[in-house]
Structures are given as C-alpha cells and as structure tokens.
C-alpha cells in the first residue's frame, strides 16, 4: 500500500477546498482532528480494517466513537473514504488539512525549544521577528530541553533553525573530523 501521506493528500485537498468554499474551515478542522485522533487508536484500526463490517457500519461506528455530529457533506466525505478503504488515513488527512489551512490563513506554528524557559517578553520579541521575516502570523509553542546548554532551536513547518550551543558544538565537531 502507498504511504499514508501520499494516500491522504487528495482527500485533504478536497476537504480543504470544500470547507474553504463553504466558509467552514474551523468546523471541518475540528471534526477532522477528532476523527484523526480516534482512528489513531490501535483497537479501532483493527475494527475499521475488518472485512466483516460494511462501509456504512464503519462510518457509523467511527462517528459514534468520536461522539461528534456531522453534516451530510462531512458524512459523505467519510463514506467516500470508507468506500476507498482510506479511513485509516484520517490522521494524515487531518494533518494535511491543517497545513493547507495554515497556508491559506497566512499563519505558521513555530516550536521553540530552548535550554531555559522563555519569558513572555522574549516570546513576543521572537514572534515579532519571525512575523517580519516569514510574513505570516506566528503561533509559538515553547519547550524546554536543558541538553541544549544554551540558545534555541526553531521549527516552523519544514524549516529548522538550530541556534543552540549543542548544535554549534556538533557542527564544530563535524568540521574537525572532516
């Protein structure tokens, strides 16, 4: 079977375009995230892969376990996924949907890993500098990793900027061995 992200791509794009055109990005984002989390559980994966269940029953079961209300279009979307045996890809569909939504809304989620907890003032200054550089709205999530020794590592989508002391020491070591 093809890689899940490859399988999920056209479904995520179709869901995003539908939600965008119907001003329902937030609604679709919420239920896709919930369904993606539900499908990630190993027990439910087994149930959804059972050939004994009909596609309609799989969709009903998924909605029941997720405990959400869907409109007819969302239900048809799930039925399409079920008919193509793609319900297991919902986690990846949700992630790709969020990436498309963030791009559409000109925002980016940035993870900042630092050796010490950042103060609010530092976070705001960093967010301001990143907003200017990336030309997007910035949402910062911080993590603390004392192993960095100092500095920060920034992750924004596929971009990683390693300004940590540990990263600099590793690069220095590599250049000395080269």
N, C-alpha and C positions, 0 to 999 in steps of 0.2 A: 504494500500500500504506500502511496505517496506520503511525503512528510506532512504532518498536520497543518503547519503554517501555510503550505502551498495549497492544500485542500481548502483551507478556511478563507483564503484571500478573496475569491469571487463572491462568497456568501457575505463576508464582512463588507465588501464594497457595495453590494446590492442593498444590504440592510442600511448602510450609512446613507446611500443616495435616497432611499425611500424616506428614511427618518428626516433627512435634511429637507427634502422637498415638501414634507408634511409638517414641518416645524415640530418634530417630535424627538429631537436628538437626546434630550435628557431622559425621556421615558424609555426609549429603546436602550439607551446606555445602562439605565438602572436594571431593567429586566435581563438584558444580555449578561451583565455582570453576575447577577444572582444565578441565572441558569448555568453560566460558565463555572461558577463555584460548586454548584450542585453536581454537575457532570464530572467534576474532577475527583469525586469520591469513588474509590475502587469498587465498592459494593454496587453502586448504581451503574458503573461501567459494565459490570457483569450482567446486570439485569437488562440494560439497554442493548447489549450485544446478543441477547437471547433470540434465536430464530423462532421460538415458540410464541413470542408476542407479536401482534400486528403493529404496523407503524402507528396507527391511531392510538393504540393502547400505550405504546412507548411515550407518545407525546402527552397523553393524559397523565400518565404516571409521573413524568418529568414536571409537569405543571403542578401536580398535586404535592410532590415532594418539595418543590421550590416555594409553594404556598404563595403564588402570585396570580394576579388577574391580568389576562392578556386580551387585547382587542383581536378582532377577526384576522386582521392582516398579520399580526405577530404570530397567531396560531397557525396561519397558512405557511408562514416562514418556517416554523418548526416542523410542520408536516412535510414541507419540501426537503428539509434536512433529513428527516426520518426516512423518506422515500428513497433518498440517495445514500442511506446508511452513513450519514455525516453528523449525527447527534454528538458523537464523541469529540468532534472538532469545535464544539461550542465555546470552550475555554479560549481557544485560539481566535475564534471569530470575535469574541468579546474584546480581546486584547487588540486585535487589528482595528476593530470598530473604534476603540478609544484613541488609537493613534491617528486614524483619519479625522476623528472629531477634533482632537487637539490641533492638528494641522489646519483644519477649517477655521477654528476659533483663534488661530494665531497665538497659541499658548504652548508652553513646554513645561514638563515636570522635570525638575532638577533635583538630583540626590546629592547632597553634600556630606561627604564622610570626612570627619576631622579628628585630630588626636584629642581634642578637648571640646566640650560643649560650647557652641557658639552663642553669644549674647544676641538679643533681638536687634540691637543696633548693627552688629556685624552682618546678621542675616539680611537686614534691609539694604545695607550698603552693597552686599554681594548681589542681591536680587536686582537692584537698580543698575549695577554694572552689566549684569547678564542681559537684562532687558534691552539696554542700549546696544550691546554687541549682537544679540540674536534677533533683535527687532520683533520680539514676541512677549506676551505676558508670561511671567515666571511664577511657578509654584514650587517652593522649596521644601524638601523633606531632609531633615538632618539625621545623621547617625554618628556615633562616637566609636572610634577604633583606636585605642591607646597604642597599638602596634605601629601606627604611622609615625610616631615620635613628634611630629610637628607638621604644619601645612595642611592642605586639604586635597581631596580627590573629588572632582565634579563629574557627574554623569548626567548627560542630557540627551536622551534618545540613544543614538549610536555613538555619540561623541563622549570621549572620556578624556579629561584633563587631569593628569596626575602631578600635583604640585606638592606632594608630601615629601618629607625628609627621607622616609623609607624608599620611595620611588627614585629619588635622586641618588641615594646610595646604591640602589640596584643598577641604575644606569651607569654610574661610575664604575662599579664592579665589572659590568659587561664590557665597558670600553677598555678597561685594564687587561681583561682576558682576551680581547680581540686582537 
